[in-house]
Amino acid sequence: MAHDVLHPTPEYLAFWRERHVCTLTTHRPDGSPHVVPVGVTYDPEAGLARVISNKHSKKVRNVLAAPNGVARVAVCQMEGRRWATLEGRATVRTDEASVADAVARYAQRYGRTPSPNPDRVVLEITLDRAMGRA
């Protein structure tokens, strides 16, 4: 079922605020999918999802290798019969304010603050599609 990215139903938004391990799908330069477990935060007011990562990770390299450093990606989570997917265009943010904001959002959703990491970056996903059953 499709959902409005900027105006999700209360149930859909609540599901994205629960603590769940998610997956991120990027594409390797050869076009094959690269799927990894991640933590994701969803900000419908801004139309964004965020994933914190190490700047040396394959997922970050995949985004940077895309034309203009913008890659089509999907994040997904599931629990039993409930599932939710967000899709959009990811870019890599390295500025201190973006990283700090993403870390704070991660800490709020997942109940723990990640250890400091000078190589931390944020995959910021500008969302254009949401679907699922929550």
C-alpha positions in Angstrom: 0.0 0.0 0.0 1.3 3.5 -0.9 1.7 6.2 1.7 2.3 9.9 1.5 5.9 10.5 2.3 5.2 13.9 3.9 1.9 13.0 5.6 2.1 9.4 6.7 -0.7 7.8 8.6 -0.2 7.8 12.4 0.3 4.0 12.3 3.0 4.2 9.6 4.8 6.9 11.4 4.6 5.1 14.7 6.1 2.0 13.1 9.1 4.1 11.9 9.6 5.4 15.4 9.8 1.9 17.0 13.2 0.3 17.4 13.8 -1.9 14.4 16.9 -2.9 12.4 16.4 -1.9 8.8 18.0 -2.6 5.5 19.5 -0.1 3.1 19.7 -1.1 -0.6 22.2 0.7 -2.8 23.6 -0.3 -6.2 27.2 -1.2 -6.9 28.8 0.3 -9.9 28.0 -2.9 -11.9 24.3 -2.3 -11.1 23.9 -5.2 -8.7 22.1 -4.5 -5.4 24.1 -4.1 -2.1 21.8 -4.7 0.9 23.0 -4.1 4.4 21.5 -3.8 7.9 21.4 -0.2 9.2 19.6 2.1 11.6 17.3 4.6 9.9 15.5 7.7 11.0 12.5 9.1 9.2 11.7 12.8 9.2 8.4 13.3 7.3 8.3 17.0 8.0 11.5 17.4 5.9 10.8 14.5 3.6 14.1 12.8 4.6 15.4 9.5 6.0 18.9 9.4 7.4 21.5 6.7 7.9 24.7 7.3 9.8 27.8 5.5 8.5 31.5 5.4 8.3 32.8 7.3 5.2 34.8 4.3 4.1 31.8 1.9 4.0 30.7 0.2 0.8 27.2 1.9 1.0 28.8 5.3 1.1 31.2 4.5 -1.7 28.2 3.2 -3.8 26.4 6.5 -3.3 29.5 8.6 -4.1 30.0 6.5 -7.3 26.6 7.3 -8.6 26.3 10.1 -11.2 26.8 13.5 -9.4 27.0 11.6 -6.1 23.2 11.1 -5.9 22.0 7.5 -5.9 18.5 5.9 -5.9 18.2 3.9 -2.7 15.6 2.1 -0.5 15.3 1.5 3.3 13.0 -1.1 4.7 12.0 -2.6 7.9 9.6 -5.4 8.9 8.1 -7.1 11.9 5.8 -10.0 11.4 3.1 -8.9 8.9 4.1 -5.2 9.3 6.5 -3.7 6.8 7.5 -0.3 5.5 9.8 0.9 2.7 11.0 4.4 2.0 12.6 5.2 -1.4 14.5 8.3 -2.7 17.7 9.8 -3.7 20.7 9.6 -1.3 23.5 12.0 -0.9 26.5 12.0 1.5 26.6 14.8 4.1 29.9 15.3 5.9 29.3 18.6 7.7 29.3 18.6 11.4 25.8 19.9 11.9 24.2 17.3 9.6 26.2 14.5 11.3 25.3 15.7 14.8 21.6 16.0 13.9 21.6 12.5 12.5 23.3 11.1 15.5 20.8 12.8 17.8 17.9 11.3 15.8 19.5 7.9 15.8 20.0 8.1 19.6 16.3 9.0 20.0 15.0 6.2 17.9 17.4 3.5 19.0 17.9 4.5 22.7 21.7 4.8 22.6 24.2 7.3 21.4 26.8 5.8 19.0 30.4 6.0 20.0 32.3 9.0 18.6 33.6 8.4 15.1 35.6 11.1 13.3 34.9 9.3 10.0 31.1 9.4 10.5 29.0 10.7 7.6 25.2 10.8 6.9 23.4 9.3 4.0 20.6 11.8 3.6 17.7 10.4 1.5 15.3 12.8 -0.1 12.2 10.7 -0.1 9.7 10.4 -3.0 8.0 7.1 -2.3 6.6 5.3 0.8 4.8 2.0 1.0 4.0 -0.7 3.5 1.5 -2.1 5.9 1.9 -0.9 9.4 
